[in-house]
């Protein structure tokens, strides 16, 4: 029974940390956003040249290292790999493009709702619909090939790379690009950002908190515990926004958002479907990478490449709206992801008969 409250506690703490980060300098309605922060990190690494979105985000590195520390402490650091790595990279790529067309990962979607942004409600409907499509295939025995256990030495490489980047960012920051204006220039103090990332990574690792898992549990098992965690997160941020006068209900003039409902829906449909097929939202992919799953590492690499491509080729949206290139790539991503779902359902001999 006590374990049923873990996601609620995690939601309360993550919501409080996200609110604190936004109050102390991170962009509005973006206290924590895996997609946006990976985009900024890609810019810091000079993988794209969009000057307003470049900063080596301590939150991202903290989440990975926090998950690593928690997994080691709980004796759950079990490196594994080999489950369709390129497909995971590809889906991670398209998930990131979808998130940047929407302008936020599932976590930021919830933070935007808590700030009164009704465009994010449209995104939520698309997100839930995408997970619903994914569950349709999961119930018909969709599964990527299984991974295999790897030596612990191999699982250490990704956390060590992140630790190296963190040290370089703290002591040799001129190695990385850094925005002087725009979202990348809006940042909470480094210590607060890093501590928040460590806590979030550890909490998600221990509680299995996941926005994809929240909906999948409802569809597949009629379990609502994780939903209560997301509700707790939303209420904490909502209460804080109301108290601070940061709550603005409506579709128009929302911070770092656009009001194109069709593409808010379709882009998050892609994120939900992709996440359902590869077993987790962008946040869970980061945490899985930290705890030694190199298949999750491939997804994270795909997300970084997606962020770089989205800004190199003008696929990412802005407050002005969605680009034509972004629309095309979202539709291509939906087609590719559906093709993977169909192939790995039929190839297992189940066809479309329900489990």
N, C-alpha and C positions, 0 to 999 in steps of 0.2 A: 504493500500500500504506500509506504514512504516513497518508493521509487517513482510512483505516479506523480509526485510533486516535484521531482527533479527538473523536468522541462519547464514547469511554471517558475521555479526559482531561477533557472537559466534565462528565461524570457525577461524576468524582472531585472536581472543584473545586466544583461545585454542592452535592454532598453535604457537603463540608467546610464550606462557607459556611452551609448550612442548620443544621448541627450547631452551629456557632459562634453563630449567631443565637439558637437555642433555649437554649444554655448561658448566654447573656448577657442573657436577659430576655424573648425572644419566647415565646408560649405553648408548652406541652409538645406534642411531635409536630407542631409547626407553625412550625418555623424559617422556612419560606417556604411560603405558600399563596396562590395568585393569587386564588382565590374569596374566601377569608376576608379577605384584605387589601383587595380591592376593596370588600367589604362594609363594612369599617372606614372606608375612604375615603369611601364613600357616606354613612356616618354623620357623618364629619367635615364633609362638605359640606351636612349637615342635610337630606339627601334621605330619611332615615328618622329616627325618634325613639327607637330602641333604645339607651339610654344605655350599656350595657356593651360595645357594639361600634362605637365611634367613635374614629378616629385616622387622620390623614393619613399613611399609611404611606410612608416614604421608599423602601422596597424597590420598590414599584410604580412610582413616578416614576423611580427609578433604572433599572429594567429598560427602560423606554421610552426614556429618554435614552441609556442604554448601547447599545441597539440602533441608535439614530439615529447616534451617534458612530461605531460600527463600520461601519455601512452607508456613511456618507459617506467614511470612511477607505478603504474597499474599493471605492469608486465603484459601490456597489450601492444608492444612494439613488435609487430610480426610482418616483416617485409614480404611482399608478394608482387607478382607481375605476370604478364603474358596473356591477358584477356583483351584481345583485339586492340592493341595499343594505337594503331593508326586510326581506327574508327573512333576511339575515345578522343584522340587529338582532334579529329575532324568535327565531332559533335561539340567538343569544347570550343572550337573556333566559331562555329555557327551560334552556339549559345551566347558567346560574348558579343557577336555582332547584333544578335537580337536584343541583348541587354542594352547595348549602346544606341540602338534605334529607339528603344523605349526610354533610355536615359536612367538606367538603374537596374541592379540585380534584385532578386526577390526581397532581400533585406531592405534595400532602399525603397522598394515599392511599398512596404509596410510603413516605413518611416514617412514617406510622402503622404500616405493615407492619414497618419497620425498628425500631419501638419495641415490637413484639410484639402489636399490636392485630389480632386475627383477624377482627374485623368488616370491616377494610379488605381482607382477602383475599376476603371475599364481594363487596365493592365492586369489586375487581379482576376477578372473574369476570363481573360485570355489565358492566364497562367493556369488556373484551375482546369480550364477546358483542355489545355495541352497535356496536363497530367492525366486527365480523364482518358484521353486518347492513348497515352502510354500505358495506363492500367488495362485498357482493352486488350493490348498485346500481351502484357504481363499475365493476365488471366488465361491467355491462350498459349502459355509456356514460352513466351519470348525469353531468350537469355543469350547473352554473348558467351563465347567459350570461357570456361573457367580459368582462373589464373593459377599459378603454382607458387609455393613457398620459395623465398629467396634467402640467401645468406644475410644475416643482419648487417654485415658490412655494406651491402648494396643499398639497404634502406637508409643508411646514414648520409649518403651523398647529398640528397636534396636539402635536408635540414642544415648540413654544413655549408652548402652554397648560400643559403639564406642567412646564416650566421655571418659568413664572410661579407655579404652585401651590407648587412646591418653595421658591422664594424667599420667598413669603408665609408658608409654613409655618415656615421658619427664622427669619424676622424679624418676623412679625406673627401668631404662632400663635393669638392670642385671636380671630381671625376664624373659626376652625374649632371645631366641637364636639370634645371630647376626654374619653374615658372616665376615670373615677377608680376604677373597679372592673370586673372581668370581663376577657374576652380583649383588649378594646381598650386596657386599662391595662397589659397585659403587653407590654413593648417593649424591644428592644435599644437601645443608644446610637445616636443619630441618625447619627453618622459611620459606624459599622459597618454600619448598615442601608442607608445610601445607597451606600457602597462595594460592599457585597454585591450590591445591585440593579444597579449599573453593570456589575459583572463578569458577573453572570448574563445580563443583557440582551445584552452584547457576545458572550459565549460562545454563546448560543443563536442569535444572528444569524449568527455565523460558521460554526457547525457544523450548523445546521438541527435541533438537538436538539428532539425533540417526542415526547410520550407517545402521541399518536395515530399519528404517523409510525412509531413503533417497531412497533406492531402491524400497520399497513397494509403496511409493507415486508415483514413476514413473510408475510402473506396473499398479497400481490400479486407480490412479487419473490423471495421466499425469502431475503431479506437480513436478517442478524441483528446487524449492526454496532451499530445504535442500541440494540438490546436489551442488548448488552454494556455500553453507556453507562449504561443504567438500572440494570443489575445492579451496576455499579461504584458508582453513587450510593447504592444500597441498602446495599451492604456497608460503605461508609465510615460511614454513619450507624449501622448496626447495630453495628459495632465500637466506635464512640464511645459508644453507649448502653450496651453491655455493660460497657465500662471504667468508665463513670460511674455504673453502677447504675440506669440509666434504662430498662432493658429489662424489660417486664412482659408475659409471654405470657398471652393469654386473651381472652375476649369481654367480660367484665364489668369495671366500674370503670376503663375506659380514659379518658384525659383528653380532654375535649371530643369525645365520641363517644357513640353509642347502639348498642344491640345488636339492632335490628329487621332481621333478615336480608333479609326480602322487600323492604323499601324501600331498604336499602343496595344491593341488587342492581339494582332497577328505576331508582333515581335515577342510578346510574352507567351503566346501560344507556343512559339518555337523554343523558348527557354524552358517552359514546363514539360514539353514533350521530350526534348533532349535530356533534361535532368532525370526524368522518369526512367528513360532507357539505360542511362549509365549509373543510376543509383545515387543521385544526390544533387542538390543545388550547388551553385558556385562556392558557397561557404563550406559545405561538406566536402567538396573536392579539395579545397585547400587543407582542411583538417586531415582528410585521408592521406594526402601527400605527406603531411608532417608526421603521421604515425607509421610511415614506411610503405604505403601502397604505391608502387611505382606506376600502376595503371592510372591512379589519380594524378600522379605527377604528369603523365602524358596529357591528361585533360587540362591541367593548369597551363602547361606549355601551349596547348591549343588555344586557351583563352588569351594568353599573352600575345600570341601571334594574331588572333582575331582582333584584339585591341589595336595592335600596330597597323594591321591592314585597314581597319575601319577608319583610322585617321589619315593614313597614307593615301587612301583612295576615296576619301570623302563619303564614306558610308554612314558614319555616325551622325545622329541627329543633333540639333541644337534647339535653343528656344525659338528659333525661327521656323522650325518644322523638320520634316523628314526629307532626306535627299532621295533622288531617283535611284541612285546606286544602292542605297540602303534598302529600298523597297525590293529591288531585284534580288539582293543577296538573302534577304529574309525568305523570299519565296523559294529560292534555290535551296536554302537551308532546310525548309520544311519538306521539300521534295526528297532531298538526300536522307534526312532523318526518317521519314516515312518509309523510304526504300530499305533502309537498314532494318526497321521494325518488321516489315513484311518478310524480308529475306530470312531473318533469324527466327521468325515464327514458322514459316513454311518449311524451312530446311530441317527443323527438328521433327517434322512429320506430324505436327498437330493440326496443320491447316488453320482454319478459323473456327473450329469447334471449341466451345467453351470448356475450360478445364473441368 
